[in-house]
Amino acid sequence: WRHKTNGQVLRVIDYRLEGIAGSEPIYRLTTTILDADKAPADEDPDRLSFLHAVRVMRRKLAVSAAIPPRQRNAFHKTVLDEVLEERVMSSRNRRNLRGVKRKMSNFPLRSRHVKPLPPDQHTHGHQDA
């Protein structure tokens, strides 16, 4: 709208992950499904397989550029239908919280906010005399 181009109307859903250690304070989901009565914010997404959706998108992304504009809506529908094919058990009320796997190493973990030293400033176990 700002650049006077064709925009897309979106519905924005803000939510929190209560009781999940390390979660962000707020998450934001955008969707083109505008009717909140037909698609309430608290239904359905926890029943879809995230990994299945990622695999479908990776597979379809390679051919998406070759789809002619008049066939894009049909292509998007087939992609969505394939994502919706695989359902999983609900993760609500899960007993065990998800854990973060860490690589086994003898070296201490470096904070994500600390930048490594440039190669010429590392010490290599010897000093110049």
Residue, then its C-alpha position, 0 to 999 in steps of 0.5 A: w500500500r505504501h508503495k502503491t503496489n498491489g498489497q495483500v490483506l492479512r489477518v495477524i494473530d499474536y500469541r504467547l507460549e505459556g509455561i515454555a522455558g526460553s520462549e519468546p515473549i510474543y509470537r506473531l502469525t499472519t494468514t490470508i484466512l480472514d474469517a475468524d469464525k471459520a478458522p479460530a486462532d486456537e484450532d488446528p495448527d498443533r495437529l499439523s506436522f511441521l517437518h512434513a510441511v517443510r519437506v513439502m515446501r522444499r520439494k515444491l519450491a523447486v518447481s514453483a517458479a515454472i508455474p504460469p500465473r494463471q495456474r498459481n492458485a491451483f498450485h497453492k491449493t495442491v501444496l496446501d492439500e499435501v501439507l494437510e495430508e499428514r496429521v499428528m497427535s495434539s501437542r497440547n497438555r504435553r507432559n514433558l517439555r521439549g528439550v534442547k539437544r547439545k553437541m557433546s564437546n570438551f570445549p565450553l559453549r560460547s555465548r551467542h552474543v560474543k563474536p569470535l576473534p579475528p584469525d590474526q589475534h588468536t594465540h597459537g600456544h607460543q609467544d614471540a620472544 
